[in-house]
Amino acid sequence: MPLHLRIARPVSNIERTKDMYCRGLGLRVIGSFENHDGFDGIMLGVAGANYHFEFTHSRQHGASGAYGRRLGGILHTG
């Protein structure tokens, strides 16, 4: 089974975060969502890679109210 690593992080400004990671590291937007249970988000990575970064923003709580300062990683199989 192939493995896929997702590293998730809440942010206060998705557009600024997207610009920083895309321009600074050469990543691309590989997915996004709006108002999924009150969250907006983008997935950044390299096409075909076995990892991606996911940045979320809570419409109700902001970055700190939703998660505090935790950084989450999830390893997917299959």
C-alpha positions in Angstrom: 0.0 0.0 0.0 1.4 3.4 -0.8 1.6 5.9 2.1 0.7 9.5 1.9 1.7 12.1 4.6 -0.6 15.1 5.2 0.8 17.8 7.4 -2.1 20.1 8.7 -1.8 23.5 10.2 -4.3 26.2 11.1 -3.4 29.7 9.9 -4.9 33.2 10.2 -4.5 34.2 6.5 -4.8 31.5 3.8 -3.8 33.8 0.9 -0.7 35.0 2.6 0.3 31.5 3.6 -0.4 30.2 0.0 1.8 33.0 -1.4 4.7 32.3 1.0 4.8 28.5 0.4 4.2 28.7 -3.4 6.7 31.4 -4.0 9.2 30.4 -1.4 9.2 26.6 -1.9 7.7 26.3 -5.3 4.7 24.3 -4.1 1.4 24.4 -6.0 -2.3 24.4 -5.0 -3.4 20.8 -5.4 -6.8 21.2 -3.7 -9.0 23.5 -1.7 -12.3 23.7 0.1 -14.6 26.4 1.5 -16.9 26.4 4.5 -16.5 22.7 5.3 -18.0 22.6 8.8 -16.9 26.3 9.2 -13.4 25.8 7.8 -11.7 27.0 4.6 -8.6 25.3 3.5 -5.9 24.7 0.8 -3.7 21.8 0.1 -0.2 22.6 -1.2 2.3 20.2 -2.7 3.9 18.8 -5.7 1.9 16.8 -8.2 2.4 13.0 -7.7 4.3 13.4 -4.4 3.4 11.2 -1.4 2.9 14.2 0.9 1.0 17.5 1.0 0.6 20.4 3.4 -2.9 21.4 4.4 -3.6 24.9 5.8 -7.0 25.7 7.3 -8.8 28.7 8.6 -11.8 28.6 10.9 -14.5 31.1 10.0 -15.6 31.2 13.7 -12.4 30.8 15.8 -9.4 32.0 13.8 -6.2 30.1 13.9 -5.6 30.0 17.6 -9.1 29.3 18.8 -9.5 26.2 16.6 -6.4 24.3 17.4 -4.1 26.3 19.6 -0.5 26.0 18.4 -0.5 22.3 17.5 0.9 21.0 14.3 -0.8 17.8 13.1 0.5 15.1 10.7 -1.6 12.3 9.4 -0.2 9.3 7.6 -2.7 7.8 5.1 -2.4 4.3 3.6 -4.0 3.1 0.5 
